[in-house]
Amino acid sequence: MAVVPTDDPNLPRYPEYEFSPPRPKSKKIKFDKKRGLLQSAHEDVSLYYEVFYPEGDDLSVQKPVIIFYHGIQEHFARYCHVIERFATLGYRVAAMDMRGHGLSTGKRAYTTRFSYLVDDAQRFIEQKVLTAEGMNPSKLLLWGQSYGGLLAPHVYLRMKPQLATDTLGGLLLTSCAVGVDKTLIMKLQTPLGPCVSALLPKLALTPAVSPSMMSSDPEAVKNYANDPLNTRGNLAARLAWETELAFRALKKQSAQVTCPLYVTHGSKDVCTSRKESKAFFEAVSSQDKVYVDTSLYHTMLHEPERETVIESMEEWLKERM
């Protein structure tokens, strides 16, 4: 029986701080975990990741693997309360901090090219997930939260030609950032995007949403604002423009998405556009697709009603994985 390998004690660790909400006492959460670093092909960046397994998992047996992509200016540890639940249900779950986020290196909340994020994600899947020595998946499901909900479809489209049809088992998108409802300032800035991005790429120009608008739960807002590994403040000009280009590219390629799709968005989300997520949902060619409307804020998995959201996700996974 192949078992979960032991951690390298020299790897970085998240500090003793509870990023994510408390686990419900009614749920028995049991899992194994390993950590690691992946060297990016770009800019000498080290990418931190963790892999979660069902307790006592036999790695010689193929099982479904869920890959999680977090949002901008945060890190994956904020969602471990959900990741651990999925591992307890029998899934293998992998999560990696994007470059410039969490325990990965690189300029904070910044990327020179959006394609570097896709390259990093592809490299992680190819080197740490698809191999029998890695996670030995029977199929893959890509789960993206917020900005991760923009990254996940791009990773799917990048890897779709090289993987068997049934290997990419689905996309699960929560509060996905496939577009934003632009303010007047953002509308005025957009035509200047290419110029400012080229001349002043690191200029913190594009307005970011206040932590107070992330969740209706004061404790969740406090955790978000006080998290030392979150990045606060306006987005860099290069990141903003690369994101705009990623929005446009996905819109052109939406019809190429054919896998099972689950999208959920909240009516009180002011960070990303519910209108654009619905437009994406309608544009994909998937025959099996589910859209769940909620009245929640952007970080719905940190809302008081998060249990309802998680149970809906679990039900969808059980039927397809």
Secondary structure, 3 states (H helix, E strand, C coil): CCCCCCCCCCCCCCCCCCCCCCCCCCCCCCEEEEEEEEECCCCCCEEEEEEEEECCCCCCCCEEEEEEECCCCCCHHHHHHHHHHHHHCCCEEEEECCCCCCCCCCCCCCCCCHHHHHHHHHHHHHHHHCCCCCCCEEEEEEEEECCHHHHHHHHHHHHHHHCCCCCEEEEEEECCCCCCCCCHHHHHHHHHHHHHHHHCCCCEEECCCCHHHCCCCHHHHHHHHHCCCCCCCCEEHHHHHHHHHHHHHHHHHHHHCCCCEEEEEECCCCCCCHHHHHHHHHHCCCCCEEEEEECCCCCHHHCCCHHHHHHHHHHHHHHHC
